[in-house]
Amino acid sequence: MLNIKMLKPYYVKEDKRFIRVVLAYQYFSLFIDNELYQFIPMESREIIIDRNRQRVHNVFDIFVFQRGKKMVYVSVSDLLQLPEFIKHLHTIVSPYYEEGIEISQQSSKEVKEIIRELEKNNLRRLIDKAIDQNDEDAFRLLTEKWNNMYT
């Protein structure tokens, strides 16, 4: 299970088409299975956002995280499955949108739909986890929540 401990840009670089969130060792860390891993800039070191589409451009890039001698490779698309990652990223890049790009009503609807899908996927994972752990109480609570939200 992935959780964001810290996500701060080393710096943000922008041009007409992209916003580049450049990352460095001290500024990005994850909890992976309750163990803290630090970002190391071995493969990719930036998140590229397309200003026009307001989407992450480099979803197939891989970030490397290290704990001691253990290294874990995490794709940007995996990170985008984490609502907290999206929130951190939005906080970082939103000032750069405000300078010249307003979020259209259509984009706002798309963002809400993406968040709804992420919440739905997260609830599915929690239900699966409750089944795997034979936790009947959690399973009942989560399936009741599912029924209230999606049926």
ZAFINU-74241 format. One record per atom (N, C-alpha, C): residue number from 1; chain; x, y, z; atom name. Coordinates in steps of 0.001 Angstrom, whole numbers. Atoms other than C-alpha are relative to their C-alpha. Example, Ala and Ser with C-alpha at 12.3 -4.5 7.8 and 13.67 -1.06 7.14 Angstrom:
BEGIN
SESE  pos  unit        X        Y        Z  site
SESE    1     A      890    -1190        0     N
SESE    1     A    12300    -4500     7800    CA
SESE    1     A      900     1200        0     C
SESE    2     A     -820    -1190      -60     N
SESE    2     A    13670    -1060     7140    CA
SESE    2     A     -770     1090      730     C
This chain:
BEGIN
SESE  pos  unit        X        Y        Z  site
SESE    1     A      842    -1176        0     N
SESE    1     A        0        0        0    CA
SESE    1     A      889     1242        0     C
SESE    2     A     -767    -1238      137     N
SESE    2     A     1339     3424     -987    CA
SESE    2     A     -707     1145      709     C
SESE    3     A      495    -1237     -595     N
SESE    3     A      909     6606     1041    CA
SESE    3     A     1076     1064     -161     C
SESE    4     A     -940    -1105      149     N
SESE    4     A     2503     9979      466    CA
SESE    4     A      369      522     1385     C
SESE    5     A     -427     -652    -1235     N
SESE    5     A     4584    11237     3375    CA
SESE    5     A      247     1473     -299     C
SESE    6     A     -308    -1370      355     N
SESE    6     A     5906    14335     1639    CA
SESE    6     A      155      104    -1515     C
SESE    7     A     -185     -301     1421     N
SESE    7     A     5714    15814    -1844    CA
SESE    7     A      111     1503     -138     C
SESE    8     A     -269    -1416      217     N
SESE    8     A     7323    19187    -2383    CA
SESE    8     A      915       91    -1216     C
SESE    9     A     -885     -118     1159     N
SESE    9     A     8931    20399    -5567    CA
SESE    9     A     1361      557      405     C
SESE   10     A    -1312     -620     -148     N
SESE   10     A    12652    21084    -5662    CA
SESE   10     A      -81     1377     -655     C
SESE   11     A      395    -1250      641     N
SESE   11     A    11573    23743    -8139    CA
SESE   11     A    -1028     -313    -1075     C
SESE   12     A      998      138     1056     N
SESE   12     A     8861    24324   -10725    CA
SESE   12     A      465      842    -1173     C
SESE   13     A     -428     -669     1223     N
SESE   13     A     9780    25193   -14284    CA
SESE   13     A    -1196       11     -938     C
SESE   14     A     1153      -74      896     N
SESE   14     A     7218    26395   -16770    CA
SESE   14     A      393      605    -1331     C
SESE   15     A     -107     -621     1305     N
SESE   15     A     6982    27195   -20417    CA
SESE   15     A    -1422      141     -542     C
SESE   16     A     1314     -252      575     N
SESE   16     A     4134    27913   -22785    CA
SESE   16     A     -904    -1227       44     C
SESE   17     A      812     1208       90     N
SESE   17     A     2993    24283   -22999    CA
SESE   17     A      -29     -837     1274     C
SESE   18     A      -93      910    -1136     N
SESE   18     A     4170    22505   -19833    CA
SESE   18     A      343      705     1303     C
SESE   19     A     -451     -333    -1345     N
SESE   19     A     4521    22912   -16101    CA
SESE   19     A      795    -1219      455     C
SESE   20     A     -868     1107     -410     N
SESE   20     A     7439    20801   -14865    CA
SESE   20     A      283      113     1490     C
SESE   21     A     -249       64    -1432     N
SESE   21     A     7538    19839   -11210    CA
SESE   21     A     1235     -873      178     C
SESE   22     A    -1265      710     -132     N
SESE   22     A    11165    18897   -10596    CA
SESE   22     A      154     -442     1454     C
SESE   23     A      -73      602    -1328     N
SESE   23     A    11722    16574    -7639    CA
SESE   23     A     1440     -298      388     C
SESE   24     A    -1334      316     -514     N
SESE   24     A    14751    15962    -5436    CA
SESE   24     A     -136     -891     1229     C
SESE   25     A      -54     1008    -1054     N
SESE   25     A    15787    13502    -2743    CA
SESE   25     A     -745      397     1277     C
SESE   26     A      561     -370    -1297     N
SESE   26     A    14749    15434      372    CA
SESE   26     A    -1470      389      -60     C
SESE   27     A     1311     -611      130     N
SESE   27     A    11409    16581     -993    CA
SESE   27     A    -1132     -959     -348     C
SESE   28     A     1037      938      412     N
SESE   28     A     9539    13400    -1932    CA
SESE   28     A      253    -1337      693     C
SESE   29     A     -136     1291     -672     N
SESE   29     A     8949    10328      206    CA
SESE   29     A    -1361     -678      101     C
SESE   30     A     1210      824      -52     N
SESE   30     A     6426     7497      395    CA
SESE   30     A       98    -1010     1133     C
SESE   31     A       88     1177     -844     N
SESE   31     A     5280     4960     2897    CA
SESE   31     A     -448    -1137     -915     C
SESE   32     A      347     1183      775     N
SESE   32     A     5287     1604     1119    CA
SESE   32     A      -64    -1154      989     C
SESE   33     A      224     1047    -1008     N
SESE   33     A     3803    -1137     3295    CA
SESE   33     A      527      442     1364     C
SESE   34     A     -336     -595    -1303     N
SESE   34     A     4332     1126     6336    CA
SESE   34     A     1502      198      228     C
SESE   35     A    -1418     -299     -109     N
SESE   35     A     8059     1614     5627    CA
SESE   35     A      291     1239     -843     C
SESE   36     A     -290    -1260      667     N
SESE   36     A     9449     5018     4655    CA
SESE   36     A     1076     -178    -1066     C
SESE   37     A     -932       42     1118     N
SESE   37     A    11148     5225     1240    CA
SESE   37     A      209     1424     -511     C
SESE   38     A     -350    -1317      523     N
SESE   38     A    12958     8295      -99    CA
SESE   38     A      155      -56    -1520     C
SESE   39     A     -174     -126     1448     N
SESE   39     A    12812     9396    -3726    CA
SESE   39     A     1479      177     -309     C
SESE   40     A    -1345     -239      513     N
SESE   40     A    16105     9121    -5586    CA
SESE   40     A     -114      242    -1511     C
SESE   41     A      158     -364     1423     N
SESE   41     A    16459    10774    -9002    CA
SESE   41     A      860     -849     -924     C
SESE   42     A     -761      899      873     N
SESE   42     A    17731     7740   -10900    CA
SESE   42     A     -565      -37    -1414     C
SESE   43     A      616       85     1328     N
SESE   43     A    15253     7424   -13762    CA
SESE   43     A     -672     1332     -302     C
SESE   44     A      686    -1274      218     N
SESE   44     A    12659    10197   -13879    CA
SESE   44     A      153      879     1227     C
SESE   45     A     -141     -926    -1112     N
SESE   45     A    12908    13301   -11771    CA
SESE   45     A     -967     1170      -81     C
SESE   46     A      966    -1093       96     N
SESE   46     A     9996    15445   -12854    CA
SESE   46     A    -1366     -523     -411     C
SESE   47     A     1375      256      418     N
SESE   47     A     6257    15434   -13289    CA
SESE   47     A     -333     1119     -975     C
SESE   48     A      271     -977     1055     N
SESE   48     A     5215    17137   -16500    CA
SESE   48     A    -1507      106     -190     C
SESE   49     A     1437     -230      165     N
SESE   49     A     1755    18689   -16705    CA
SESE   49     A     -218      825    -1262     C
SESE   50     A      379     -712     1223     N
SESE   50     A      289    19730   -20037    CA
SESE   50     A     -979     1105      399     C
SESE   51     A      855    -1131     -401     N
SESE   51     A    -1168    23212   -19488    CA
SESE   51     A    -1370      -27     -687     C
SESE   52     A     1252      -52      749     N
SESE   52     A    -3809    22922   -22210    CA
SESE   52     A     -981    -1073      446     C
SESE   53     A      874     1117     -381     N
SESE   53     A    -5175    19524   -21228    CA
SESE   53     A     -133     -129     1511     C
SESE   54     A      -43       67    -1457     N
SESE   54     A    -4381    19994   -17529    CA
SESE   54     A       61    -1444      477     C
SESE   55     A     -212     1409     -337     N
SESE   55     A    -3195    16414   -17338    CA
SESE   55     A     1486     -272       84     C
SESE   56     A    -1399      406      -97     N
SESE   56     A       23    14702   -16419    CA
SESE   56     A      405     -612    -1341     C
SESE   57     A     -461      396     1330     N
SESE   57     A     1986    14184   -19605    CA
SESE   57     A      848    -1275       44     C
SESE   58     A     -964     1110      -58     N
SESE   58     A     4593    11632   -18471    CA
SESE   58     A     -473    -1126      927     C
SESE   59     A      597     1023     -871     N
SESE   59     A     2347     8958   -16952    CA
SESE   59     A      766    -1323       -7     C
SESE   60     A     -721     1266       73     N
SESE   60     A     4632     6119   -18042    CA
SESE   60     A     1411       80      593     C
SESE   61     A    -1316     -140     -625     N
SESE   61     A     7743     7501   -16346    CA
SESE   61     A       33     -756     1328     C
SESE   62     A     -201      787    -1218     N
SESE   62     A     9172     5586   -13407    CA
SESE   62     A      818      818      999     C
SESE   63     A     -744     -609    -1096     N
SESE   63     A    10257     7039   -10067    CA
SESE   63     A      589    -1120      847     C
SESE   64     A     -675      994     -830     N
SESE   64     A    12703     5173    -7856    CA
SESE   64     A       19      512     1440     C
SESE   65     A      -14     -311    -1426     N
SESE   65     A    12377     5101    -4069    CA
SESE   65     A      897    -1001      693     C
SESE   66     A     -994      839     -652     N
SESE   66     A    14995     3746    -1709    CA
SESE   66     A     -169       20     1511     C
SESE   67     A      -80      147    -1454     N
SESE   67     A    15113     2448     1845    CA
SESE   67     A     1179     -923      248     C
SESE   68     A    -1220      787     -164     N
SESE   68     A    18591     1298     2774    CA
SESE   68     A      479     -484    -1351     C
SESE   69     A     -437      558     1279     N
SESE   69     A    19614    -1055      -18    CA
SESE   69     A    -1175     -408     -880     C
SESE   70     A     1188      380      781     N
SESE   70     A    16036    -1777    -1125    CA
SESE   70     A     -452     1164     -875     C
SESE   71     A      528    -1001      914     N
SESE   71     A    14759       62    -4160    CA
SESE   71     A    -1340     -476     -539     C
SESE   72     A     1329      291      517     N
SESE   72     A    11155      243    -5341    CA
SESE   72     A     -246      946    -1170     C
SESE   73     A      285     -775     1202     N
SESE   73     A    10087     1421    -8784    CA
SESE   73     A    -1510      230      -71     C
SESE   74     A     1419     -358        9     N
SESE   74     A     6767     3274    -8976    CA
SESE   74     A     -258      884    -1213     C
SESE   75     A      318     -813     1179     N
SESE   75     A     5206     4606   -12171    CA
SESE   75     A     -842     1202      405     C
SESE   76     A      821    -1191     -239     N
SESE   76     A     3604     8014   -12350    CA
SESE   76     A    -1474     -387      -34     C
SESE   77     A     1411      406       67     N
SESE   77     A      347     6299   -13339    CA
SESE   77     A     -439     -668     1305     C
SESE   78     A      340      573    -1306     N
SESE   78     A      455     4310   -10066    CA
SESE   78     A     -201     1099     1040     C
SESE   79     A      139    -1112     -949     N
SESE   79     A      969     7526    -8119    CA
SESE   79     A    -1298      763     -229     C
SESE   80     A     1239     -726      317     N
SESE   80     A    -1978     9103    -9926    CA
SESE   80     A    -1246     -737      496     C
SESE   81     A     1119      740     -590     N
SESE   81     A    -4194     6402    -8404    CA
SESE   81     A     -239      411     1449     C
SESE   82     A      104     -426    -1400     N
SESE   82     A    -3606     7989    -4996    CA
SESE   82     A     -626     1388       80     C
SESE   83     A      640    -1329     -104     N
SESE   83     A    -6046    10822    -4226    CA
SESE   83     A      881     1031      697     C
SESE   84     A     -850     -950     -708     N
SESE   84     A    -3545    12386    -1819    CA
SESE   84     A     1138      504     -900     C
SESE   85     A    -1022     -441      952     N
SESE   85     A     -907    12502    -4589    CA
SESE   85     A     -585     1081     -911     C
SESE   86     A      663     -971      874     N
SESE   86     A    -3361    14324    -6848    CA
SESE   86     A     -220     1322      729     C
SESE   87     A      201    -1221     -794     N
SESE   87     A    -4181    16788    -4058    CA
SESE   87     A     1303      772      158     C
SESE   88     A    -1302     -656     -136     N
SESE   88     A     -485    17513    -3424    CA
SESE   88     A      408      648    -1320     C
SESE   89     A     -397     -495     1306     N
SESE   89     A      168    17914    -7123    CA
SESE   89     A     -834     1218     -402     C
SESE   90     A      873    -1137      312     N
SESE   90     A    -2828    20208    -7575    CA
SESE   90     A      423     1243      786     C
SESE   91     A     -443    -1121     -827     N
SESE   91     A    -1619    22392    -4697    CA
SESE   91     A     1260      632     -580     C
SESE   92     A    -1255     -496      567     N
SESE   92     A     1783    22691    -6348    CA
SESE   92     A     -232      761    -1298     C
SESE   93     A      115     -587     1341     N
SESE   93     A      617    23502    -9893    CA
SESE   93     A    -1126     1020     -146     C
SESE   94     A     1147     -906      168     N
SESE   94     A    -2601    25458    -9294    CA
SESE   94     A      398     1471     -152     C
SESE   95     A     -378    -1404      237     N
SESE   95     A     -821    28839    -8984    CA
SESE   95     A      451      266    -1430     C
SESE   96     A     -479     -169     1366     N
SESE   96     A      646    28272   -12432    CA
SESE   96     A    -1149      -16    -1004     C
SESE   97     A     1194      -56      838     N
SESE   97     A    -2798    27672   -13929    CA
SESE   97     A     -650     1357      103     C
SESE   98     A      694    -1254     -238     N
SESE   98     A    -4182    30834   -12397    CA
SESE   98     A      603     1156     -776     C
SESE   99     A     -648    -1079      719     N
SESE   99     A    -1650    32941   -14261    CA
SESE   99     A     -575      218    -1389     C
SESE  100     A      475     -237     1344     N
SESE  100     A    -3228    32345   -17622    CA
SESE  100     A    -1054     -979     -463     C
SESE  101     A      951     1011      427     N
SESE  101     A    -5467    29315   -17760    CA
SESE  101     A    -1043     -178     1083     C
SESE  102     A     1081      253     -931     N
SESE  102     A    -8812    29092   -16101    CA
SESE  102     A     -551    -1388     -277     C
SESE  103     A      584     1315      180     N
SESE  103     A   -10323    25698   -15513    CA
SESE  103     A    -1415      184     -532     C
SESE  104     A     1322     -125      593     N
SESE  104     A   -13311    25425   -17768    CA
SESE  104     A     -993     -856      766     C
SESE  105     A     1031      789     -656     N
SESE  105     A   -16603    24041   -16593    CA
SESE  105     A      105    -1466     -412     C
SESE  106     A     -180     1371      480     N
SESE  106     A   -15952    20954   -18739    CA
SESE  106     A     1142     -677      749     C
SESE  107     A    -1131      563     -732     N
SESE  107     A   -12555    20423   -17085    CA
SESE  107     A     -381     -294     1437     C
SESE  108     A      447      197    -1370     N
SESE  108     A   -14143    20810   -13686    CA
SESE  108     A     -833    -1274      121     C
SESE  109     A      798     1227        7     N
SESE  109     A   -16651    18077   -14551    CA
SESE  109     A      896    -1222     -144     C
SESE  110     A     -928     1109      196     N
SESE  110     A   -13806    15857   -15754    CA
SESE  110     A      762     -302     1284     C
SESE  111     A     -719      180    -1259     N
SESE  111     A   -11890    16412   -12507    CA
SESE  111     A     -896     -684     1024     C
SESE  112     A      934      618     -941     N
SESE  112     A   -14969    15553   -10450    CA
SESE  112     A     -236    -1464     -348     C
SESE  113     A      199     1386      431     N
SESE  113     A   -15481    12397   -12516    CA
SESE  113     A     1235     -850      328     C
SESE  114     A    -1232      723     -328     N
SESE  114     A   -11837    11392   -12053    CA
SESE  114     A       59     -269     1500     C
SESE  115     A       -2      180    -1455     N
SESE  115     A   -12105    11927    -8294    CA
SESE  115     A    -1014    -1056      400     C
SESE  116     A     1030     1012     -299     N
SESE  116     A   -15318     9895    -8217    CA
SESE  116     A      513    -1397     -342     C
SESE  117     A     -557     1299      389     N
SESE  117     A   -13578     7054   -10094    CA
SESE  117     A     1093     -447      967     C
SESE  118     A    -1054      346     -958     N
SESE  118     A   -10592     7200    -7744    CA
SESE  118     A     -596     -459     1329     C
SESE  119     A      660      392    -1246     N
SESE  119     A   -12884     7047    -4721    CA
SESE  119     A     -643    -1381     -141     C
SESE  120     A      632     1291      260     N
SESE  120     A   -14762     4134    -6279    CA
SESE  120     A     1044    -1124        8     C
SESE  121     A    -1077      996       29     N
SESE  121     A   -11507     2249    -6974    CA
SESE  121     A      562     -244     1391     C
SESE  122     A     -509      143    -1356     N
SESE  122     A   -10299     2930    -3452    CA
SESE  122     A     -955     -825      853     C
SESE  123     A      989      760     -764     N
SESE  123     A   -13529     1593    -1964    CA
SESE  123     A       31    -1474     -392     C
SESE  124     A     -136     1392      464     N
SESE  124     A   -13199    -1544    -4114    CA
SESE  124     A     1203     -678      651     C
SESE  125     A    -1209      570     -613     N
SESE  125     A    -9644    -2066    -2826    CA
SESE  125     A     -216     -270     1491     C
SESE  126     A      259      205    -1426     N
SESE  126     A   -10801    -1630      771    CA
SESE  126     A     -910    -1204      234     C
SESE  127     A      878     1176     -108     N
SESE  127     A   -13575    -4194      243    CA
SESE  127     A      816    -1269     -228     C
SESE  128     A     -864     1156      261     N
SESE  128     A   -11034    -6610    -1268    CA
SESE  128     A      913     -290     1189     C
SESE  129     A     -879      172    -1155     N
SESE  129     A    -8718    -6024     1678    CA
SESE  129     A     -771     -624     1175     C
SESE  130     A      821      561    -1077     N
SESE  130     A   -11548    -6743     4152    CA
SESE  130     A     -268    -1486     -253     C
SESE  131     A      217     1412      347     N
SESE  131     A   -12268   -10003     2292    CA
SESE  131     A     1274     -798      264     C
SESE  132     A    -1274      697     -196     N
SESE  132     A    -8578   -10961     2307    CA
SESE  132     A      313     -217     1477     C
SESE  133     A     -297       90    -1429     N
SESE  133     A    -8361   -10307     6043    CA
SESE  133     A    -1140     -620      806     C
SESE  134     A     1175      587     -667     N
SESE  134     A   -11701   -12001     6816    CA
SESE  134     A     -593      932     1059     C
SESE  135     A      533    -1005     -921     N
SESE  135     A   -12856    -8779     8494    CA
SESE  135     A    -1457      275     -383     C
SESE  136     A     1420     -100      348     N
SESE  136     A   -16649    -9162     8378    CA
SESE  136     A     -577     1379      294     C
SESE  137     A      533    -1317     -357     N
SESE  137     A   -17359    -5863    10155    CA
SESE  137     A      376     1050    -1044     C
SESE  138     A     -451     -959     1019     N
SESE  138     A   -15256    -3842     7722    CA
SESE  138     A     -687     -285    -1333     C
SESE  139     A      650      377     1261     N
SESE  139     A   -16711    -5791     4792    CA
SESE  139     A    -1442      519      -33     C
SESE  140     A     1398     -470      -41     N
SESE  140     A   -20303    -5037     5878    CA
SESE  140     A      -82     1523     -102     C
SESE  141     A       -4    -1462       20     N
SESE  141     A   -19548    -1369     6516    CA
SESE  141     A      321      535    -1393     C
SESE  142     A     -433     -481     1313     N
SESE  142     A   -17769     -926     3182    CA
SESE  142     A    -1010     -336    -1102     C
SESE  143     A      997      341     1025     N
SESE  143     A   -20362    -2806     1116    CA
SESE  143     A    -1264      832      181     C
SESE  144     A     1152     -886     -235     N
SESE  144     A   -23099     -759     2774    CA
SESE  144     A      278     1388     -585     C
SESE  145     A     -387    -1295      579     N
SESE  145     A   -21208     2400     1824    CA
SESE  145     A      -57      -63    -1530     C
SESE  146     A       43      195     1461     N
SESE  146     A   -20812     1029    -1730    CA
SESE  146     A    -1440       82     -507     C
SESE  147     A     1404       29      409     N
SESE  147     A   -24557      350    -1975    CA
SESE  147     A     -631     1388       87     C
SESE  148     A      553    -1344     -154     N
SESE  148     A   -25398     3840     -725    CA
SESE  148     A      522      967    -1069     C
SESE  149     A     -602     -935      949     N
SESE  149     A   -23035     5523    -3170    CA
SESE  149     A     -190     -377    -1464     C
SESE  150     A      -91      406     1392     N
SESE  150     A   -23154     3450    -6348    CA
SESE  150     A    -1148     -868     -500     C
SESE  151     A     1142      771      508     N
SESE  151     A   -26503     1664    -6573    CA
SESE  151     A    -1256      842       23     C
